[in-house]
């Protein structure tokens, strides 16, 4: 089985920073982060390919940074200047390409809650 496990979510004040992690049991060409807020559709946040190319949603560009530790099979999302609008369950996922399309992703983690207070 392929497993992805997110960790590091929590409660943070607006303008604060948080780093969340995704530990995989396998290697993957593409790793991505998505988020889902209450009452909203799941949306793309960031992705990174094995060679290191990145994609970011406009809403997080300049504030969030995705990184990967290939040896540890771990993907991180550093979130800075957090806003209440960033409140969501954050999911990591794996894909065979660098993509922002959720249907391209094959495996998903269980999610970690990030709550940003005003």
N, C-alpha and C positions, 0 to 999 in steps of 0.2 A: 504494500500500500504506500501511496504517497501522502505525506503529512506536511502541513504548514501550520505553524503555531505562532500567533501574534502575542506580544507582550509589551508592557510599558505604558499602556494607557492610564488615564486618571483624570483628576480634576485640577485645572490650572486656571489662573487668572488671565484675563485679556492682556495682551502684550507679552505674555510669558512664552517660555519655550518648553518643548517636550520632545523626547526621542523615543520612538516606538520601533520594535524589532520584529522580524519574522524569521523563525528558524525552520528550515526545510530538512526533510529527510532524503532529499535527492537534489541533483543539479538540474538547472533549467536555463535555457537560452535567455528568456525574458522573465523578469519579475516586475510585478506592478502592485501599486496600492490603489484601492478604491475606498470610497466612504459612502455611508448611507445615513442621512439624518431622518428623524421621525417625519413621516408623511411625505417623504421625497424619494425619488428613484436613486438607485445606486449610481454614483458618478466617479469618473476617472480622476485620479489625483496625480500620480507619477509612475513612471516605469523606467527600467534600466535593462539594457541588453548585456549579454556576457562580455562583449568587447568594451562596453562602457558608455555607449550612447544613451542619452536620456530624453524623456518626454515629460512635460509638465502641463497640467491644466493652467489656463490663464489665471484662475482665481488664487493659485498658490505659487505661481512663478515669482521668484525673488524672495520668497519667505520659507519655502520648504526645499529640502535637498534629499534626494535619494542616494543611497550608497549600498555597496555590496561587499561582503567579505566572502569571497568565493571558497576559501579554504574551510571556513566554518559554515558554509551554506546558509548564511544569514544576510538578510536584507534589512536596512534601516531606513527610517524616514525621520529626518530631523525637521521639526516644525518650530519655526520662530515667528514672532509677532502674531501670536495666535489671537483669533477673534471669535466672538460667540458664534458666528456663522460657520466656524470650523467644527463645531460640536457635531459628532457623528460616531457611528461605529466604523472603525477603520479595518479593512480587510486586505490581506495580501493574497496574491495569486500568481500562478506560473503560466507561461505561454511559450510556444515554439518560435515566437518572433517578438520584436519590439513593437508594441501596439497599445493603443488607448481604448480599444474596443473590448468590452467585457466578454462578449461571446467568443473571442479568441482565446480566452483563458481557460485552462483545463482543470486546474486544481485550485481550491480556495481554502483559506484558513477560517477559523471560527469567528474572528473579529476581536477587536479590543476597543473598549469605549473610551472616547476622548471627550471631555466636557470642559468647555471654556466659559467661565463666568465673567459677566460684565464688570 
